[in-house]
Amino acid sequence: MIEPIEATHTSADGARRIVELAAATKTTMSDELLLDTLRRNAKVSTRHIREDFLEVANTTTVLGYVCRQRSEYIALRGDDPAWAQEVGRYRTESLAVEALRMRRA
Protein backbone atom coordinates (compact mmCIF):
# COMPACT_ATOMS: atom_id res chain seq x y z
CA MET A 1 0.00 0.00 0.00
CA ILE A 2 1.38 3.39 -0.96
CA GLU A 3 0.44 6.27 1.29
CA PRO A 4 -0.37 9.57 -0.42
CA ILE A 5 1.78 12.47 0.72
CA GLU A 6 0.13 15.83 1.14
CA ALA A 7 2.31 18.48 -0.47
CA THR A 8 1.62 21.53 1.63
CA HIS A 9 3.03 24.96 0.89
CA THR A 10 5.66 24.47 3.62
CA SER A 11 6.71 20.99 2.48
CA ALA A 12 6.90 22.06 -1.17
CA ASP A 13 9.13 25.01 -0.22
CA GLY A 14 11.38 22.72 1.81
CA ALA A 15 11.70 20.24 -1.05
CA ARG A 16 12.41 23.07 -3.49
CA ARG A 17 15.20 24.37 -1.25
CA ILE A 18 16.78 20.91 -1.13
CA VAL A 19 16.66 20.61 -4.93
CA GLU A 20 18.23 24.06 -5.29
CA LEU A 21 20.95 23.14 -2.78
CA ALA A 22 21.70 19.93 -4.68
CA ALA A 23 21.93 21.86 -7.96
CA ALA A 24 24.24 24.45 -6.40
CA THR A 25 26.55 21.79 -4.97
CA LYS A 26 26.29 19.61 -8.11
CA THR A 27 25.04 16.56 -6.21
CA THR A 28 22.30 14.25 -7.42
CA MET A 29 18.87 14.19 -5.83
CA SER A 30 17.22 10.91 -5.02
CA ASP A 31 13.47 10.40 -4.86
CA GLU A 32 13.88 8.92 -1.38
CA LEU A 33 15.48 12.13 -0.10
CA LEU A 34 12.64 14.21 -1.52
CA LEU A 35 10.01 11.89 -0.04
CA ASP A 36 11.73 11.97 3.34
CA THR A 37 11.67 15.78 3.22
CA LEU A 38 7.95 15.78 2.53
CA ARG A 39 7.35 13.29 5.35
CA ARG A 40 9.31 15.40 7.80
CA ASN A 41 7.21 18.45 6.94
CA ALA A 42 3.86 16.60 7.04
CA LYS A 43 1.47 18.07 9.57
CA VAL A 44 -0.72 15.91 11.79
CA SER A 45 -3.48 16.63 14.25
CA THR A 46 -4.25 14.80 17.47
CA ARG A 47 -7.53 14.20 19.26
CA HIS A 48 -7.97 12.65 22.70
CA ILE A 49 -10.57 9.90 22.53
CA ARG A 50 -10.00 8.98 26.18
CA GLU A 51 -7.51 10.19 28.74
CA ASP A 52 -5.11 7.37 27.78
CA PHE A 53 -5.98 7.07 24.06
CA LEU A 54 -5.07 9.55 21.30
CA GLU A 55 -6.00 9.59 17.61
CA VAL A 56 -3.35 10.85 15.14
CA ALA A 57 -4.49 12.02 11.70
CA ASN A 58 -3.40 14.14 8.77
CA THR A 59 -5.82 16.20 6.69
CA THR A 60 -7.16 13.21 4.74
CA THR A 61 -6.84 10.07 6.88
CA VAL A 62 -6.28 8.60 10.32
CA LEU A 63 -2.64 7.52 10.66
CA GLY A 64 -2.99 5.65 13.92
CA TYR A 65 -3.41 5.84 17.65
CA VAL A 66 -1.26 6.37 20.72
CA CYS A 67 -2.19 4.37 23.80
CA ARG A 68 -0.69 4.94 27.24
CA GLN A 69 0.13 1.86 29.31
CA ARG A 70 1.79 2.55 32.64
CA SER A 71 4.85 4.67 31.82
CA GLU A 72 4.98 3.83 28.09
CA TYR A 73 3.20 5.20 25.05
CA ILE A 74 2.43 2.65 22.34
CA ALA A 75 2.13 3.84 18.73
CA LEU A 76 -0.47 1.86 16.77
CA ARG A 77 -0.56 2.19 12.97
CA GLY A 78 -3.93 1.91 11.22
CA ASP A 79 -7.30 3.58 10.93
CA ASP A 80 -9.16 1.05 13.10
CA PRO A 81 -7.89 0.64 16.69
CA ALA A 82 -9.09 -2.98 16.79
CA TRP A 83 -6.84 -3.94 13.85
CA ALA A 84 -3.99 -1.45 14.26
CA GLN A 85 -0.44 -2.79 14.35
CA GLU A 86 2.09 -1.75 16.97
CA VAL A 87 4.85 0.47 15.60
CA GLY A 88 6.81 0.84 18.82
CA ARG A 89 6.86 1.81 22.48
CA TYR A 90 8.09 5.23 23.55
CA ARG A 91 8.75 7.18 26.74
CA THR A 92 6.69 10.22 25.74
CA GLU A 93 3.45 10.80 23.89
CA SER A 94 5.13 13.23 21.48
CA LEU A 95 7.69 10.59 20.40
CA ALA A 96 4.88 8.11 19.70
CA VAL A 97 3.02 10.73 17.63
CA GLU A 98 6.25 11.51 15.76
CA ALA A 99 6.72 7.79 15.03
CA LEU A 100 3.29 7.66 13.39
CA ARG A 101 3.93 10.86 11.46
CA MET A 102 7.27 9.63 10.09
CA ARG A 103 6.22 6.02 9.53
CA ARG A 104 6.43 4.78 5.97
CA ALA A 105 3.67 2.65 4.50
C-alpha positions as CSV (number, residue, x, y, z in Angstrom):
1,M,0.0,0.0,0.0
2,I,1.4,3.4,-1.0
3,E,0.4,6.3,1.3
4,P,-0.4,9.6,-0.4
5,I,1.8,12.5,0.7
6,E,0.1,15.8,1.1
7,A,2.3,18.5,-0.5
8,T,1.6,21.5,1.6
9,H,3.0,25.0,0.9
10,T,5.7,24.5,3.6
11,S,6.7,21.0,2.5
12,A,6.9,22.1,-1.2
13,D,9.1,25.0,-0.2
14,G,11.4,22.7,1.8
15,A,11.7,20.2,-1.0
16,R,12.4,23.1,-3.5
17,R,15.2,24.4,-1.3
18,I,16.8,20.9,-1.1
19,V,16.7,20.6,-4.9
20,E,18.2,24.1,-5.3
21,L,20.9,23.1,-2.8
22,A,21.7,19.9,-4.7
23,A,21.9,21.9,-8.0
24,A,24.2,24.5,-6.4
25,T,26.6,21.8,-5.0
26,K,26.3,19.6,-8.1
27,T,25.0,16.6,-6.2
28,T,22.3,14.2,-7.4
29,M,18.9,14.2,-5.8
30,S,17.2,10.9,-5.0
31,D,13.5,10.4,-4.9
32,E,13.9,8.9,-1.4
33,L,15.5,12.1,-0.1
34,L,12.6,14.2,-1.5
35,L,10.0,11.9,0.0
36,D,11.7,12.0,3.3
37,T,11.7,15.8,3.2
38,L,7.9,15.8,2.5
39,R,7.3,13.3,5.3
40,R,9.3,15.4,7.8
41,N,7.2,18.4,6.9
42,A,3.9,16.6,7.0
43,K,1.5,18.1,9.6
44,V,-0.7,15.9,11.8
45,S,-3.5,16.6,14.3
46,T,-4.3,14.8,17.5
47,R,-7.5,14.2,19.3
48,H,-8.0,12.7,22.7
49,I,-10.6,9.9,22.5
50,R,-10.0,9.0,26.2
51,E,-7.5,10.2,28.7
52,D,-5.1,7.4,27.8
53,F,-6.0,7.1,24.1
54,L,-5.1,9.5,21.3
55,E,-6.0,9.6,17.6
56,V,-3.4,10.9,15.1
57,A,-4.5,12.0,11.7
58,N,-3.4,14.1,8.8
59,T,-5.8,16.2,6.7
60,T,-7.2,13.2,4.7
61,T,-6.8,10.1,6.9
62,V,-6.3,8.6,10.3
63,L,-2.6,7.5,10.7
64,G,-3.0,5.7,13.9
65,Y,-3.4,5.8,17.7
66,V,-1.3,6.4,20.7
67,C,-2.2,4.4,23.8
68,R,-0.7,4.9,27.2
69,Q,0.1,1.9,29.3
70,R,1.8,2.5,32.6
71,S,4.8,4.7,31.8
72,E,5.0,3.8,28.1
73,Y,3.2,5.2,25.1
74,I,2.4,2.6,22.3
75,A,2.1,3.8,18.7
76,L,-0.5,1.9,16.8
77,R,-0.6,2.2,13.0
78,G,-3.9,1.9,11.2
79,D,-7.3,3.6,10.9
80,D,-9.2,1.0,13.1
81,P,-7.9,0.6,16.7
82,A,-9.1,-3.0,16.8
83,W,-6.8,-3.9,13.9
84,A,-4.0,-1.5,14.3
85,Q,-0.4,-2.8,14.3
86,E,2.1,-1.7,17.0
87,V,4.8,0.5,15.6
88,G,6.8,0.8,18.8
89,R,6.9,1.8,22.5
90,Y,8.1,5.2,23.5
91,R,8.8,7.2,26.7
92,T,6.7,10.2,25.7
93,E,3.5,10.8,23.9
94,S,5.1,13.2,21.5
95,L,7.7,10.6,20.4
96,A,4.9,8.1,19.7
97,V,3.0,10.7,17.6
98,E,6.2,11.5,15.8
99,A,6.7,7.8,15.0
100,L,3.3,7.7,13.4
101,R,3.9,10.9,11.5
102,M,7.3,9.6,10.1
103,R,6.2,6.0,9.5
104,R,6.4,4.8,6.0
105,A,3.7,2.6,4.5
